[in-house]
Amino acid sequence: MSNRTIITRDYLRRLRNEINFAHLFRYLRWPHKPTEGKLTFVCPQCGESQTSVNPKTNLARCFRCEKNWNPIDFTIEVHHIAFLEAVGQLENLLPNHAIRQ
């Protein structure tokens, strides 16, 4: 992604809503597992596993530190990178690797 690339609201919405967390965790090589029908993961902030992913909202949540993440936020937290860098990394994870619109 070049510094002059325009990122639309719709494209950001797609990154937040269409990237499956199980796929994201595998891409990031982040510890996760299905537990009692829910996807749990190690919280990147507190290190606990009192977590869950809500497939309806596509948000990951840690119930211990009360933090929520969308796929962009989670990537930023895990890699300690800037927003635009995270957006660039996630582009390949979109279903059908769609072009920015």
Buried (B, 14 or more C-beta within 10 A) or exposed (E): EEEEEEBEEEBBEBBBEBBBBBEBBEBBEBEBEEEEEEBBBBBBEBEEBEBBBEEEEBBBBBEBBEBEBBBBBBBBBBEEBEEEEBBBBBBEBBEEEEEBE
